[in-house]
Amino acid sequence: MNIQEYFGRISYNKPHKDADLQTLTAIFQHHIQTIPFENLSMHCGEAIELDLQSTYNKIVRKKRGGWCLETNHLLFWALRELGYDVCILGANSYEPAEKGYTAQMNHIMLKVVIKGDSYIVDAGFGGVYQMWQPMMLISGKDQPQGPGIFHFMEDNGTWYFEKVKRKHYFPEHCKKEIPDTPEQENIRKIYRFTLEPRHIDDFQELNAYLQVSPDNILQKKSICSLQTTYGLLVLVGWTFTEVKYNYADDMDLVDITTLTDEEVEKTLKDKFNIVLENKLVP
């Protein structure tokens, strides 16, 4: 594994002498704009291994993406190589349908300490809840970014990651797939976590379980999402969505297209720079 090869993969070619916030932010943004959040391995018969070398080969050499366990693990390795004070944390994601957080830890992200200040860095949530910059670990402070306003709330040692919702505008040709339910509140809960440091091996069981459990969303849907300079690209099954953030005041433009089988493969190549070795079953 080689940090220069990783930099080539994320198209990063700036100096990186100091393990400072500016460098962290730049590397993080290159990472999320070139490495898709995707679970396509599960839908083309490939096993997902959690050891670092397998993750590195898949994402850096084969130019694939990965889910949180892979893409954040790779970022953890890269930041440690560059001299950052970084550790892995575990989180429980919020399930809107259940109106609660998962009982088991099912997400990993990173905590980076720079000059005594702690930041949460998460390159593996994908979709519209993906942060675009490292977030200062501070309770109750709104932190506006391209995708919207994020914040953390802390209660008795448990931290909650949330986002202020924005309205969506759909062009006329879109079949609107999001139900017109009146919002109860304008905050979207994303996940909760504690600051207890974790090791990647703590997630081996989760990694195995998610690949066989028929109940989880990753088994039910093939997902590939990538952040762009202006918004987001998402392919879920045969549905391709392009999101343009802040298209109008407090409103995101959401353009939805339904693809054919042939277009799925072409879209993966053209939009996400992914060429699969095995046949995808969307």
Backbone as CSV, one residue per row, in Angstrom:
resi,resn,N_x,N_y,N_z,CA_x,CA_y,CA_z,C_x,C_y,C_z
1,MET,0.852,-1.188,0.000,0.000,0.000,0.000,0.888,1.239,0.000
2,ASN,0.457,2.232,-0.751,1.325,3.373,-0.976,0.482,4.648,-0.994
3,ILE,0.880,5.632,-0.180,0.070,6.848,-0.043,0.006,7.631,-1.353
4,GLN,1.082,7.583,-2.154,1.060,8.294,-3.441,0.064,7.657,-4.409
5,GLU,-0.044,6.337,-4.355,-1.011,5.632,-5.197,-2.440,6.002,-4.779
6,TYR,-2.642,6.122,-3.462,-3.951,6.562,-2.949,-4.248,7.991,-3.430
7,PHE,-3.257,8.870,-3.347,-3.434,10.257,-3.835,-3.797,10.262,-5.325
8,GLY,-3.173,9.380,-6.093,-3.505,9.275,-7.517,-4.962,8.864,-7.699
9,ARG,-5.403,7.919,-6.870,-6.795,7.441,-6.961,-7.793,8.567,-6.680
10,ILE,-7.455,9.462,-5.720,-8.409,10.526,-5.363,-8.079,11.855,-6.071
11,SER,-7.157,11.792,-7.033,-6.763,12.990,-7.809,-6.305,14.139,-6.910
12,TYR,-5.496,13.808,-5.915,-4.989,14.830,-4.994,-3.503,15.041,-5.264
13,ASN,-3.124,16.277,-5.590,-1.704,16.498,-5.898,-1.153,17.764,-5.255
14,LYS,-1.761,18.159,-4.136,-1.267,19.352,-3.446,-0.235,18.946,-2.394
15,PRO,0.564,19.906,-1.901,1.531,19.560,-0.844,0.801,19.132,0.427
16,HIS,1.423,18.258,1.211,0.780,17.777,2.431,1.807,17.628,3.554
17,LYS,2.552,18.701,3.761,3.603,18.648,4.787,3.010,18.555,6.185
18,ASP,1.952,19.325,6.412,1.418,19.407,7.768,0.118,18.630,7.907
19,ALA,-0.006,17.949,9.049,-1.267,17.260,9.370,-2.220,18.299,9.970
20,ASP,-2.635,19.252,9.134,-3.486,20.341,9.643,-4.918,20.204,9.096
21,LEU,-5.791,21.104,9.515,-7.204,21.039,9.132,-7.397,21.298,7.634
22,GLN,-6.636,22.228,7.097,-6.755,22.570,5.679,-6.455,21.362,4.790
23,THR,-5.368,20.659,5.111,-4.987,19.468,4.344,-6.027,18.365,4.523
24,LEU,-6.483,18.172,5.761,-7.514,17.168,6.051,-8.764,17.426,5.215
25,THR,-9.208,18.682,5.182,-10.422,19.054,4.442,-10.252,18.774,2.949
26,ALA,-9.093,19.134,2.400,-8.832,18.936,0.967,-8.817,17.443,0.617
27,ILE,-8.114,16.640,1.418,-8.042,15.193,1.160,-9.434,14.573,1.282
28,PHE,-10.169,14.976,2.303,-11.518,14.452,2.536,-12.437,14.744,1.344
29,GLN,-12.371,15.972,0.832,-13.243,16.332,-0.283,-12.872,15.577,-1.561
30,HIS,-11.580,15.411,-1.801,-11.147,14.605,-2.953,-11.640,13.160,-2.800
31,HIS,-11.565,12.645,-1.590,-11.971,11.267,-1.300,-13.451,11.057,-1.626
32,ILE,-14.325,11.939,-1.111,-15.771,11.718,-1.302,-16.237,12.052,-2.721
33,GLN,-15.412,12.814,-3.470,-15.807,13.146,-4.847,-15.230,12.178,-5.888
34,THR,-14.422,11.216,-5.434,-13.864,10.239,-6.385,-14.174,8.795,-5.986
35,ILE,-14.408,8.561,-4.691,-14.689,7.187,-4.224,-16.174,7.074,-3.900
36,PRO,-16.948,6.359,-4.716,-18.380,6.258,-4.451,-18.685,5.454,-3.185
37,PHE,-19.799,5.815,-2.550,-20.383,4.945,-1.524,-21.198,3.913,-2.307
38,GLU,-20.801,2.636,-2.242,-21.530,1.630,-3.027,-21.477,0.249,-2.379
39,ASN,-22.529,-0.526,-2.651,-22.621,-1.895,-2.135,-22.761,-2.883,-3.292
40,LEU,-22.195,-2.543,-4.458,-22.432,-3.322,-5.676,-21.865,-4.737,-5.576
41,SER,-20.824,-4.925,-4.764,-20.254,-6.271,-4.588,-21.329,-7.270,-4.168
42,MET,-22.216,-6.813,-3.264,-23.269,-7.700,-2.755,-24.230,-8.123,-3.854
43,HIS,-24.290,-7.307,-4.915,-25.269,-7.574,-5.969,-24.608,-8.095,-7.247
44,CYS,-23.316,-8.424,-7.132,-22.701,-9.142,-8.256,-21.833,-10.296,-7.750
45,GLY,-22.262,-10.868,-6.634,-21.678,-12.131,-6.174,-20.264,-12.056,-5.633
46,GLU,-19.831,-10.870,-5.177,-18.476,-10.747,-4.620,-18.562,-10.628,-3.092
47,ALA,-17.681,-11.324,-2.409,-17.620,-11.188,-0.946,-16.866,-9.905,-0.599
48,ILE,-17.285,-9.254,0.479,-16.597,-8.039,0.941,-15.749,-8.409,2.149
49,GLU,-14.435,-8.308,1.962,-13.492,-8.616,3.052,-13.145,-7.318,3.767
50,LEU,-12.977,-7.409,5.084,-12.712,-6.185,5.847,-11.241,-5.923,6.109
51,ASP,-10.346,-6.787,5.626,-8.935,-6.477,5.915,-8.475,-5.345,5.006
52,LEU,-7.548,-4.558,5.503,-7.138,-3.316,4.859,-6.583,-3.525,3.457
53,GLN,-5.789,-4.576,3.278,-5.184,-4.811,1.958,-6.264,-5.077,0.905
54,SER,-7.281,-5.874,1.263,-8.387,-6.153,0.317,-9.123,-4.869,-0.036
55,THR,-9.383,-4.035,0.990,-10.086,-2.768,0.779,-9.260,-1.855,-0.127
56,TYR,-7.966,-1.783,0.149,-7.050,-0.951,-0.640,-7.045,-1.402,-2.110
57,ASN,-6.914,-2.710,-2.321,-6.876,-3.239,-3.692,-8.169,-2.923,-4.439
58,LYS,-9.283,-3.092,-3.745,-10.586,-2.872,-4.375,-10.782,-1.398,-4.748
59,ILE,-10.537,-0.498,-3.784,-10.850,0.919,-4.005,-9.752,1.642,-4.787
60,VAL,-8.506,1.406,-4.430,-7.407,2.151,-5.064,-7.020,1.531,-6.410
61,ARG,-6.840,0.208,-6.430,-6.326,-0.422,-7.658,-7.424,-0.749,-8.666
62,LYS,-8.572,-1.202,-8.149,-9.666,-1.562,-9.078,-10.625,-0.406,-9.307
63,LYS,-10.322,0.724,-8.666,-11.122,1.955,-8.835,-12.605,1.746,-8.536
64,ARG,-12.850,0.997,-7.472,-14.220,0.791,-7.018,-14.507,1.741,-5.857
65,GLY,-15.734,1.673,-5.338,-16.061,2.379,-4.106,-16.214,1.349,-3.009
66,GLY,-17.008,1.697,-2.003,-17.258,0.754,-0.915,-18.272,1.338,0.038
67,TRP,-18.708,0.523,0.997,-19.602,1.071,2.019,-18.767,1.615,3.162
68,CYS,-19.415,2.086,4.226,-18.695,2.822,5.284,-17.521,2.034,5.857
69,LEU,-17.697,0.700,6.027,-16.659,-0.123,6.638,-15.395,-0.131,5.779
70,GLU,-15.555,0.070,4.485,-14.402,0.059,3.585,-13.836,1.457,3.367
71,THR,-14.698,2.385,2.962,-14.177,3.706,2.564,-13.632,4.493,3.759
72,ASN,-14.269,4.367,4.930,-13.726,5.051,6.114,-12.479,4.346,6.657
73,HIS,-12.405,3.031,6.474,-11.208,2.293,6.913,-10.001,2.708,6.067
74,LEU,-10.229,2.862,4.755,-9.149,3.318,3.867,-8.714,4.737,4.243
75,LEU,-9.684,5.599,4.513,-9.357,6.975,4.900,-8.595,7.001,6.228
76,PHE,-8.981,6.128,7.151,-8.283,5.995,8.438,-6.806,5.667,8.206
77,TRP,-6.555,4.686,7.323,-5.172,4.312,7.006,-4.409,5.504,6.425
78,ALA,-5.022,6.206,5.463,-4.347,7.322,4.791,-4.004,8.439,5.775
79,LEU,-4.952,8.774,6.644,-4.717,9.869,7.605,-3.629,9.485,8.611
80,ARG,-3.641,8.220,9.004,-2.604,7.771,9.949,-1.223,7.831,9.284
81,GLU,-1.178,7.440,8.009,0.086,7.519,7.245,0.613,8.952,7.196
82,LEU,-0.300,9.914,7.169,0.085,11.331,7.050,0.358,11.979,8.407
83,GLY,0.259,11.179,9.478,0.622,11.699,10.794,-0.523,12.286,11.598
84,TYR,-1.771,12.052,11.174,-2.911,12.577,11.943,-3.176,11.716,13.178
85,ASP,-3.679,12.361,14.217,-4.152,11.685,15.427,-5.599,11.266,15.141
86,VAL,-5.784,10.022,14.709,-7.095,9.589,14.221,-7.502,8.268,14.862
87,CYS,-8.782,8.121,15.181,-9.285,6.835,15.674,-10.647,6.535,15.047
88,ILE,-11.010,5.248,15.081,-12.295,4.788,14.535,-13.351,4.855,15.639
89,LEU,-14.557,5.317,15.281,-15.702,5.296,16.194,-16.816,4.469,15.559
90,GLY,-17.741,3.998,16.402,-18.891,3.234,15.906,-20.177,3.992,16.167
91,ALA,-21.148,3.833,15.263,-22.418,4.555,15.399,-23.606,3.636,15.142
92,ASN,-24.774,4.087,15.613,-26.057,3.419,15.364,-26.879,4.355,14.491
93,SER,-27.215,3.912,13.278,-27.927,4.820,12.372,-29.410,4.903,12.728
94,TYR,-30.018,6.017,12.344,-31.442,6.254,12.614,-32.273,5.617,11.499
95,GLU,-33.289,4.872,11.889,-34.194,4.223,10.925,-35.527,4.959,10.942
96,PRO,-35.796,5.813,9.937,-37.040,6.598,9.952,-38.299,5.731,10.064
97,ALA,-38.282,4.566,9.384,-39.474,3.701,9.411,-39.746,3.175,10.824
98,GLU,-38.671,2.944,11.578,-38.814,2.423,12.953,-38.915,3.558,13.970
99,LYS,-38.675,4.779,13.499,-38.641,5.959,14.384,-37.682,5.762,15.570
100,GLY,-36.525,5.187,15.262,-35.532,4.973,16.321,-34.185,4.584,15.737
101,TYR,-33.187,4.496,16.626,-31.837,4.117,16.215,-31.694,2.596,16.267
102,THR,-30.825,2.056,15.424,-30.614,0.603,15.421,-30.054,0.161,16.775
103,ALA,-30.404,-1.050,17.166,-29.932,-1.579,18.455,-28.433,-1.878,18.392
104,GLN,-27.980,-2.333,17.220,-26.565,-2.688,17.043,-25.815,-1.563,16.331
105,MET,-24.529,-1.433,16.654,-23.667,-0.519,15.892,-23.653,-0.968,14.435
106,ASN,-23.899,-0.063,13.509,-23.901,-0.484,12.098,-23.220,0.527,11.184
107,HIS,-22.371,1.377,11.769,-21.705,2.397,10.957,-20.380,2.743,11.616
108,ILE,-19.359,3.045,10.808,-18.120,3.553,11.395,-17.790,4.914,10.800
109,MET,-17.155,5.732,11.634,-16.615,6.999,11.140,-15.343,7.277,11.931
110,LEU,-14.744,8.445,11.730,-13.439,8.724,12.328,-13.484,9.975,13.191
111,LYS,-12.652,9.964,14.231,-12.436,11.187,15.008,-10.975,11.582,14.812
112,VAL,-10.759,12.833,14.429,-9.403,13.349,14.211,-9.170,14.502,15.169
113,VAL,-8.051,14.483,15.870,-7.722,15.572,16.804,-6.588,16.404,16.209
114,ILE,-6.844,17.709,16.061,-5.843,18.636,15.519,-5.684,19.802,16.493
115,LYS,-4.483,19.974,17.016,-4.190,21.062,17.972,-5.214,21.106,19.106
116,GLY,-5.561,19.939,19.618,-6.460,19.867,20.769,-7.941,19.908,20.431
117,ASP,-8.280,20.211,19.172,-9.696,20.232,18.770,-10.061,18.914,18.087
118,SER,-11.253,18.386,18.438,-11.711,17.126,17.843,-12.654,17.391,16.678
119,TYR,-12.483,16.596,15.617,-13.336,16.690,14.424,-13.870,15.302,14.085
120,ILE,-15.115,15.255,13.616,-15.666,14.011,13.093,-15.519,14.045,11.577
121,VAL,-14.977,12.954,11.037,-14.755,12.831,9.599,-15.439,11.535,9.165
122,ASP,-16.388,11.642,8.252,-17.158,10.476,7.832,-17.325,10.512,6.315
123,ALA,-16.620,9.615,5.626,-16.683,9.573,4.154,-17.618,8.469,3.683
124,GLY,-18.344,7.843,4.624,-19.066,6.624,4.270,-20.552,6.620,4.554
125,PHE,-21.214,7.782,4.518,-22.663,7.713,4.707,-23.401,7.786,3.374
126,GLY,-22.801,8.455,2.405,-23.418,8.517,1.076,-24.684,9.357,1.074
127,GLY,-25.257,9.527,-0.124,-26.532,10.227,-0.235,-26.499,11.659,0.263
128,VAL,-27.684,12.169,0.607,-27.803,13.586,0.989,-27.372,13.847,2.432
129,TYR,-27.040,12.783,3.171,-26.603,12.983,4.566,-25.093,12.859,4.710
130,GLN,-24.392,12.910,3.573,-22.933,12.867,3.570,-22.373,14.259,3.861
131,MET,-21.592,14.387,4.935,-20.928,15.674,5.204,-19.887,15.946,4.118
132,TRP,-19.628,17.214,3.867,-18.636,17.603,2.862,-17.333,18.109,3.479
133,GLN,-17.349,18.398,4.766,-16.143,18.877,5.448,-16.051,18.215,6.817
134,PRO,-14.832,18.097,7.351,-14.717,17.633,8.728,-15.561,18.526,9.636
135,MET,-16.231,17.931,10.608,-17.101,18.708,11.491,-16.539,18.775,12.896
136,MET,-16.457,19.983,13.421,-15.960,20.158,14.779,-16.902,19.464,15.765
137,LEU,-16.320,18.684,16.668,-17.129,17.955,17.653,-17.535,18.915,18.769
138,ILE,-18.671,19.561,18.553,-19.155,20.546,19.518,-20.675,20.447,19.525
139,SER,-21.274,20.450,20.692,-22.716,20.217,20.809,-23.519,21.487,20.573
140,GLY,-24.582,21.352,19.748,-25.546,22.437,19.597,-25.155,23.544,18.637
141,LYS,-24.026,23.380,17.944,-23.579,24.449,17.035,-23.902,24.068,15.588
142,ASP,-24.665,24.905,14.891,-24.960,24.668,13.479,-23.692,24.818,12.650
143,GLN,-23.446,23.853,11.754,-22.256,23.883,10.896,-22.716,23.765,9.438
144,PRO,-22.952,24.918,8.770,-23.456,24.908,7.396,-22.397,24.396,6.408
145,GLN,-22.834,23.540,5.476,-21.986,23.038,4.401,-22.822,22.990,3.123
146,GLY,-22.212,22.610,2.001,-22.939,22.521,0.738,-24.246,21.736,0.821
147,PRO,-24.211,20.530,1.418,-25.438,19.725,1.468,-26.511,20.286,2.396
148,GLY,-26.136,21.215,3.279,-27.106,21.759,4.238,-26.455,22.054,5.574
149,ILE,-27.296,22.276,6.579,-26.789,22.598,7.921,-26.796,21.334,8.771
150,PHE,-25.610,20.922,9.213,-25.458,19.773,10.107,-25.179,20.275,11.522
151,HIS,-25.461,19.432,12.511,-25.006,19.735,13.877,-24.940,18.452,14.700
152,PHE,-24.206,18.539,15.792,-24.169,17.469,16.786,-24.910,17.933,18.029
153,MET,-25.568,17.004,18.706,-26.145,17.264,20.025,-25.582,16.191,20.964
154,GLU,-25.170,16.606,22.139,-24.594,15.639,23.087,-25.493,15.523,24.309
155,ASP,-25.709,14.297,24.761,-26.528,14.065,25.952,-25.903,12.946,26.760
156,ASN,-25.299,13.309,27.872,-24.778,12.315,28.807,-23.786,11.345,28.154
157,GLY,-22.888,11.881,27.320,-21.855,11.045,26.701,-22.244,10.431,25.371
158,THR,-23.527,10.543,24.998,-23.961,10.064,23.686,-24.121,11.267,22.766
159,TRP,-23.557,11.140,21.568,-23.610,12.224,20.590,-24.608,11.876,19.488
160,TYR,-25.323,12.887,19.003,-26.320,12.704,17.948,-25.947,13.591,16.759
161,PHE,-25.925,12.989,15.576,-25.593,13.708,14.349,-26.891,13.952,13.580
162,GLU,-27.159,15.222,13.228,-28.442,15.585,12.620,-28.238,16.602,11.492
163,LYS,-29.252,16.707,10.634,-29.203,17.675,9.527,-30.540,18.413,9.435
164,VAL,-30.461,19.710,9.183,-31.673,20.497,8.964,-32.164,20.196,7.550
165,LYS,-33.438,19.821,7.411,-33.973,19.435,6.103,-34.122,20.646,5.180
166,ARG,-33.962,20.385,3.886,-34.247,21.398,2.874,-35.368,20.885,1.980
167,LYS,-36.062,21.797,1.307,-37.138,21.398,0.391,-36.526,20.837,-0.896
168,HIS,-37.334,20.040,-1.603,-36.905,19.462,-2.875,-37.758,20.001,-4.011
169,TYR,-37.097,20.311,-5.125,-37.831,20.713,-6.325,-37.624,19.634,-7.390
170,PHE,-38.725,19.103,-7.937,-38.662,18.066,-8.962,-39.063,18.650,-10.315
171,PRO,-38.218,18.502,-11.357,-38.645,18.944,-12.691,-39.907,18.190,-13.110
172,GLU,-40.645,18.763,-14.034,-41.955,18.209,-14.403,-41.898,16.777,-14.916
173,HIS,-40.794,16.413,-15.605,-40.742,15.071,-16.205,-40.510,13.968,-15.173
174,CYS,-40.159,14.343,-13.923,-39.877,13.332,-12.901,-41.169,12.728,-12.361
175,LYS,-41.152,11.408,-12.243,-42.233,10.775,-11.483,-41.829,10.927,-10.026
176,LYS,-42.568,11.721,-9.315,-42.152,12.019,-7.944,-42.327,10.788,-7.073
177,GLU,-41.220,10.310,-6.515,-41.267,9.060,-5.758,-41.239,9.293,-4.254
178,ILE,-41.186,10.559,-3.875,-41.142,10.843,-2.438,-42.540,11.251,-1.999
179,PRO,-43.129,10.549,-1.018,-44.512,10.827,-0.642,-44.690,12.236,-0.101
180,ASP,-45.865,12.798,-0.365,-46.185,14.150,0.103,-46.709,14.133,1.523
181,THR,-45.904,13.689,2.464,-46.384,13.669,3.846,-45.936,14.948,4.524
182,PRO,-46.796,15.556,5.288,-46.364,16.762,5.999,-45.260,16.408,6.999
183,GLU,-44.203,17.188,7.000,-43.079,16.901,7.905,-43.457,17.227,9.349
184,GLN,-43.126,16.293,10.223,-43.388,16.522,11.651,-42.391,17.546,12.210
185,GLU,-41.178,17.467,11.706,-40.137,18.387,12.182,-39.163,18.603,11.048
186,ASN,-38.352,19.650,11.154,-37.469,19.877,10.009,-36.045,19.417,10.275
187,ILE,-35.851,18.565,11.302,-34.540,17.982,11.590,-34.552,16.508,11.201
188,ARG,-33.545,16.080,10.468,-33.419,14.649,10.141,-32.315,14.056,11.007
189,LYS,-32.685,13.103,11.853,-31.685,12.385,12.656,-30.899,11.468,11.720
190,ILE,-29.581,11.373,11.916,-28.750,10.539,11.036,-28.164,9.350,11.795
191,TYR,-27.404,9.608,12.859,-26.946,8.509,13.716,-26.539,9.038,15.086
192,ARG,-26.334,8.090,16.001,-25.832,8.440,17.332,-24.564,7.628,17.582
193,PHE,-23.687,8.169,18.437,-22.404,7.494,18.676,-21.831,7.929,20.015
194,THR,-20.837,7.156,20.483,-20.062,7.584,21.653,-18.611,7.754,21.194
195,LEU,-17.780,8.267,22.069,-16.378,8.534,21.705,-15.447,7.382,22.075
196,GLU,-16.047,6.203,22.326,-15.209,5.051,22.649,-14.468,4.589,21.388
197,PRO,-13.118,4.569,21.429,-12.366,4.159,20.232,-12.658,2.702,19.872
198,ARG,-12.751,2.428,18.587,-13.036,1.073,18.106,-11.892,0.594,17.217
199,HIS,-11.921,-0.714,16.943,-10.966,-1.310,16.006,-11.775,-1.914,14.866
200,ILE,-11.197,-1.978,13.679,-11.939,-2.511,12.525,-12.452,-3.925,12.810
201,ASP,-11.724,-4.691,13.620,-12.157,-6.065,13.929,-13.472,-6.094,14.705
202,ASP,-13.800,-4.969,15.381,-15.087,-4.896,16.094,-16.258,-4.976,15.112
203,PHE,-15.979,-4.800,13.816,-17.053,-4.737,12.825,-17.068,-5.948,11.883
204,GLN,-16.218,-6.951,12.182,-16.165,-8.138,11.314,-17.512,-8.858,11.278
205,GLU,-18.124,-8.979,12.452,-19.415,-9.674,12.552,-20.491,-8.911,11.767
206,LEU,-20.480,-7.578,11.917,-21.432,-6.726,11.194,-21.234,-6.885,9.685
207,ASN,-19.980,-6.872,9.244,-19.657,-7.006,7.828,-20.211,-8.306,7.259
208,ALA,-20.048,-9.392,8.022,-20.558,-10.699,7.578,-22.085,-10.711,7.590
209,TYR,-22.665,-10.164,8.651,-24.125,-10.161,8.813,-24.830,-9.375,7.701
210,LEU,-24.306,-8.190,7.392,-24.949,-7.346,6.384,-24.967,-8.000,4.999
211,GLN,-24.022,-8.915,4.772,-23.957,-9.568,3.463,-24.926,-10.747,3.321
212,VAL,-25.487,-11.192,4.456,-26.416,-12.342,4.384,-27.822,-12.017,4.880
213,SER,-27.952,-10.959,5.691,-29.261,-10.634,6.256,-30.193,-10.063,5.193
214,PRO,-31.331,-10.714,4.942,-32.238,-10.231,3.895,-32.993,-8.962,4.301
215,ASP,-32.948,-8.619,5.598,-33.766,-7.504,6.102,-33.167,-6.132,5.859
216,ASN,-31.847,-6.061,5.680,-31.247,-4.717,5.638,-31.322,-4.110,4.238
217,ILE,-31.337,-2.786,4.205,-31.519,-2.020,2.965,-30.419,-2.328,1.948
218,LEU,-29.213,-2.666,2.431,-28.097,-2.924,1.518,-28.295,-4.219,0.729
219,GLN,-29.039,-5.169,1.337,-29.367,-6.412,0.631,-30.513,-6.188,-0.355
220,LYS,-31.430,-5.313,0.035,-32.640,-5.117,-0.773,-32.381,-4.263,-2.011
221,LYS,-31.408,-3.362,-1.925,-31.189,-2.425,-3.033,-29.708,-2.329,-3.397
222,SER,-29.433,-2.279,-4.699,-28.056,-1.974,-5.129,-27.921,-0.451,-5.142
223,ILE,-26.877,0.036,-4.478,-26.728,1.483,-4.263,-25.338,1.941,-4.699
224,CYS,-25.301,3.077,-5.382,-24.022,3.706,-5.703,-24.241,5.211,-5.661
225,SER,-23.518,5.915,-4.793,-23.698,7.371,-4.734,-22.341,8.059,-4.675
226,LEU,-22.280,9.233,-5.283,-21.019,9.973,-5.341,-21.302,11.460,-5.168
227,GLN,-20.514,12.100,-4.311,-20.656,13.544,-4.125,-19.986,14.252,-5.304
228,THR,-20.550,15.386,-5.718,-19.955,16.186,-6.790,-19.654,17.577,-6.234
229,THR,-19.105,18.449,-7.058,-18.811,19.804,-6.571,-20.099,20.595,-6.332
230,TYR,-21.190,20.166,-6.983,-22.445,20.935,-6.868,-23.547,20.166,-6.156
231,GLY,-23.361,18.863,-5.939,-24.447,18.085,-5.331,-24.117,16.622,-5.219
232,LEU,-24.920,15.800,-5.909,-24.870,14.379,-5.635,-25.402,13.575,-6.813
233,LEU,-24.769,12.414,-7.075,-25.277,11.444,-8.040,-25.611,10.163,-7.288
234,VAL,-26.785,9.587,-7.542,-27.187,8.357,-6.852,-27.837,7.392,-7.830
235,LEU,-27.387,6.146,-7.795,-28.035,5.090,-8.561,-28.526,4.037,-7.581
236,VAL,-29.840,3.868,-7.493,-30.432,2.849,-6.619,-31.257,1.927,-7.511
237,GLY,-30.811,0.673,-7.660,-31.485,-0.225,-8.602,-31.375,0.350,-10.002
238,TRP,-32.542,0.639,-10.617,-32.567,1.215,-11.975,-32.871,2.714,-11.940
239,THR,-32.910,3.290,-10.744,-33.292,4.695,-10.608,-32.053,5.578,-10.420
240,PHE,-31.827,6.476,-11.374,-30.685,7.390,-11.299,-31.185,8.775,-10.906
241,THR,-30.593,9.332,-9.866,-31.002,10.643,-9.355,-29.813,11.584,-9.334
242,GLU,-30.040,12.780,-9.827,-29.013,13.824,-9.773,-29.554,14.942,-8.893
243,VAL,-28.793,15.307,-7.870,-29.229,16.353,-6.939,-28.304,17.555,-7.079
244,LYS,-28.920,18.721,-7.201,-28.154,19.964,-7.235,-28.515,20.721,-5.956
245,TYR,-27.531,20.873,-5.053,-27.801,21.509,-3.768,-28.044,23.011,-3.914
246,ASN,-28.982,23.498,-3.105,-29.296,24.940,-3.042,-29.563,25.532,-4.425
247,TYR,-30.310,24.785,-5.209,-30.707,25.213,-6.549,-31.476,26.539,-6.466
248,ALA,-32.335,26.645,-5.466,-33.013,27.910,-5.142,-32.892,28.066,-3.632
249,ASP,-33.350,29.153,-3.101,-33.190,29.417,-1.676,-33.772,28.283,-0.834
250,ASP,-32.924,27.619,-0.055,-33.332,26.524,0.824,-34.043,25.400,0.065
251,MET,-33.626,25.174,-1.186,-34.271,24.148,-2.002,-33.243,23.431,-2.883
252,ASP,-33.330,22.094,-2.923,-32.451,21.291,-3.768,-33.214,20.808,-4.992
253,LEU,-32.538,20.803,-6.140,-33.129,20.291,-7.374,-32.895,18.784,-7.430
254,VAL,-33.957,17.998,-7.606,-33.849,16.536,-7.622,-34.387,16.025,-8.957
255,ASP,-33.502,15.487,-9.793,-33.880,15.022,-11.129,-33.771,13.492,-11.167
256,ILE,-34.897,12.814,-11.394,-34.950,11.352,-11.320,-35.203,10.741,-12.694
257,THR,-34.399,9.721,-13.060,-34.564,9.015,-14.332,-34.590,7.517,-14.066
258,THR,-35.438,6.782,-14.779,-35.439,5.319,-14.679,-34.659,4.751,-15.857
259,LEU,-33.708,3.865,-15.560,-32.799,3.338,-16.583,-33.171,1.920,-17.006
260,THR,-32.693,1.523,-18.177,-32.781,0.122,-18.604,-31.538,-0.609,-18.075
261,ASP,-31.525,-1.938,-18.197,-30.362,-2.723,-17.752,-29.070,-2.240,-18.420
262,GLU,-29.151,-1.986,-19.734,-27.948,-1.554,-20.474,-27.468,-0.183,-19.969
263,GLU,-28.436,0.685,-19.682,-28.083,2.040,-19.219,-27.462,2.029,-17.820
264,VAL,-27.821,1.031,-17.010,-27.244,0.934,-15.659,-25.725,0.786,-15.753
265,GLU,-25.289,-0.150,-16.598,-23.848,-0.399,-16.772,-23.134,0.842,-17.316
266,LYS,-23.754,1.479,-18.297,-23.171,2.675,-18.912,-23.098,3.829,-17.906
267,THR,-24.145,3.980,-17.102,-24.186,5.055,-16.094,-23.104,4.843,-15.035
268,LEU,-22.917,3.595,-14.623,-21.863,3.295,-13.643,-20.499,3.721,-14.194
269,LYS,-20.277,3.461,-15.478,-18.992,3.797,-16.098,-18.858,5.308,-16.301
270,ASP,-19.886,5.926,-16.882,-19.801,7.340,-17.252,-19.873,8.282,-16.057
271,LYS,-20.742,7.974,-15.106,-20.996,8.901,-13.989,-20.173,8.582,-12.741
272,PHE,-19.877,7.280,-12.535,-19.206,6.890,-11.289,-17.807,6.327,-11.523
273,ASN,-17.429,6.207,-12.803,-16.115,5.669,-13.168,-15.903,4.245,-12.644
274,ILE,-17.005,3.462,-12.635,-16.932,2.081,-12.131,-17.172,1.102,-13.273
275,VAL,-16.231,0.166,-13.427,-16.408,-0.950,-14.362,-16.340,-2.223,-13.519
276,LEU,-17.433,-2.959,-13.488,-17.513,-4.153,-12.638,-16.914,-5.368,-13.343
277,GLU,-16.315,-6.250,-12.538,-15.735,-7.480,-13.112,-16.827,-8.528,-13.315
278,ASN,-17.834,-8.489,-12.446,-18.915,-9.475,-12.506,-20.235,-8.789,-12.830
279,LYS,-21.195,-9.576,-13.269,-22.488,-9.036,-13.708,-23.294,-8.517,-12.511
280,LEU,-23.729,-7.279,-12.622,-24.571,-6.683,-11.567,-26.024,-7.106,-11.774
281,VAL,-26.680,-7.487,-10.678,-28.124,-7.724,-10.710,-28.752,-6.584,-9.905
282,PRO,-29.227,-5.520,-10.594,-29.753,-4.354,-9.844,-30.951,-4.736,-8.978
